[in-house]
Structures are given as structure tokens and as C-alpha cells.
Amino acid sequence: MRDPIYLDYNATAPIRPEVRDAVIAAFEVSGNPSSVHGFGRRARRVVEDARAEVAVLCGVAPARVVFTSGGTEANTAALRATGRTSVLVSEIEHDSVLETVPDAPRIPVTAGGLVDLEALERLLNAAEGPALVSVMRVNNETGAIQPLADVVRVAHAHGALVHSDAVQAAGRIPLDMDALGIDLMTLSAHKLGGPQGVGALIVRDGIPIVPVLRGGGQEHRRRAGTENVAGIAGFGAAARLAREGLDALGTLAELRDDMERRLIRAAQEVGKPALVYGHASPRVANTTCIAMPGATSETQIMTLDLAGIAVSAGSACSSGKVKPSHVLTAMGVPAAEAGSAIRISLGRATTVGDIDRLVEAWAALRRRTPGPGT
């Protein structure tokens, strides 16, 4: 039996060995990081060392990093903590943003999956009072890199704050929060090879936030609760490795682009379509969203899984359910096409051999699956 192949890095990136070592070492630290005795100070040192690594990844001072239980909590905190009642979110945000403010006006996107800046301007003109604008840095389904500097320019001209869910950007493109002008930014450790269950909210200096979790005075009174020392230690190690690995992204992009060409060619050879979404927009190096019209996303995922290949149909945060992509719908993709799309997300361990097996299995399914309308 051949080894399984993991091509779902956008759902979670396999933990790095160095991260595992950091977590295990942190489990040997007995103290509470809020305690003032030696044991507590040792635990505090672990937390602060990790905070410094996460800060360097984002180009900010360590004091601006607030550790959370993950990206969902950080997104929730960002949307609720500033006290702004007027909130605008893009149509392609993660569910942890959309479900936190379900009644917020939605900023439409172009057919390429990028935020419509003219629409943002209109919505800000109609907003009651200073707003908070939430636009992700990188879309989790298409890999499209959003024009955050332009979003910030438009938003700040209206006195609005900007939050960006950068969960899919960390480790995939350089992150410089201040260069972009972002006011609040979200990260999650497990998307860059760290442990699950730990994330961070990065806050620009001078922005007062009201903690969503209250109790103790942890995280400079911005997030109550004893810090997850082992998880945070792993997050710090993952952040350092992600920063060091940015130089290898060009090779990953070449691998992804070659894969897309081969998949499209395999479909053309049997006279059936294959559609890649967001390919004309700036994208991160590892992500492909491709449709096989005539075959449902669920059928493709199950077939590839039986071949030992793991892919997904978008966000992994829907209790294992395969549902139509709100991202593709927002891009104007017809429902039948959107229902035949899968996401293939590569990572540091992906090899040419992995891509060979994926193309082989995908092409075999394309050959035996009717095209649309047949």
C-alpha cells in the first residue's frame, strides 16, 4: 500500500518536528506564568520568548501580541473589542467572521475574488459613525491575496479601523502589519505548522480594546485566562520556522503551477472542462481551487481519499460537511460549478511524486465522469 498524501495544508499544516520539541519542553515547565515565584517566572519566559517570535513574523513590537485559543477567538475579539457598532465585512470572509456579525453589510468581490474597492467606498459613505472594516489578507479557498493597502487607504480616509484575518497569509507571504497600516490582525498557529488551539490577535498601538474574556489580568488585561504555555511555545517555534521558510515559496509556486497545467491538460484530453478560480489574481504559492463540472466536490474528495490523497472543498470548519462555497458564490460562480470545486493546498513536504499521484487519480476520475449537461 502506498503512503498517504496530504494536500490540505490550508485546513491545518502538519506539526513541525521542532515545534513538537518546543511543546514537549514546555510541558516540563510546571509554573503558572502569572505566578511571581521562580516556577512562574520560568513559564513566563517561555510565553514571552514565543511572543517575541510571533511579533517578528508580523513586524511588530511584542507588546502588541495577544495570545488566544485560536483564530476564531481572535476574530471574534477583533470584531467585538473596539466598541464600533458599524462593521463591514467582505463576502468571502471565514465563517468565524461572518457568523460573529451576521447582520453586517457585506463588501462584494470581483470575479477574480478580490474586494471591490468602489463598493467599499459606497458602504463607508453610508455607514453610521466610524466603522470597523474586516477583510482577510489571503482567502482560504482560492488563495487570492487581498489588496489590503488599498482597503486601509479607503477605510482610514473615512475614519474606519481595519481588521484583517491573516490566518492563511502567515508563512505564505511576508507579513508587515505596519507597512499595510492594519489596525488589528488575526493569526492561528496550526496553519503554519504549529499546534492547534492557539492563536493571536495583533493590536496596533493606541487602540483600546475591551476584552471578550474577562477574569484575570492576563495578556495585559486584554484576554483573561491562564495562558496555554505549551501551545504558545509551539506557536513561537512555528512562527520562527515560517519566517525562515519564506525563501522556499518560489519553488512551491512552480510545483503548484505545473500541477494546474497538468490537471487542465488531462481534462482537455478527454474533452471535458477543468476550471481554476482566482488564477488571474495575485495568489499565495500553495493554493489551487479547481472545479470538475459534472462531479460533485464530495465525490471527488471521497474518490481521492480512497486513493490515499487528502484534499478538501474549502473551509474545514463546518463539522466535516461538504457545502456550497460562499466564496465562489460571491465571485459569481454558478451553483453547479461551485458544487464541483475542490481545494488543493500544498506545503513544505509536498513532492513532485505527490503531484504525479494526484494528477493520475484526478485524471482517472475526470475520464469516467460525465461533463456538465451530459
Secondary structure, DSSP 8 states (H G I E B T S, - for coil): ----EE-BTTT-----HHHHHHHHHHHT--S-TT--SHHHHHHHHHHHHHHHHHHHHHTS-GGGEEEESSHHHHHHHHHHHT--SEEEEETT--HHHHTTSTTS-EE-B-TTS-B-HHHHHHHHHH-SSSEEEE--SB-TTT-BB--HHHHHHHHHHTT-EEEEE-TTTBTTB---HHHHT-SEEEEEGGGGTS-SS-EEEEE-TT-----SS-SS-HHHHTS-S---HHHHHHHHHHHHHHHHTGGGHHHHHHHHHHHHHHHHHHHHHTT---EESSTTS-B-TTEEEEE-TTS-HHHHHHHHHHTTEE-BSS-S-STT-----HHHHHTT--HHHHTTEEEEE--TT--HHHHHHHHHHHHHHHHHS--TT-
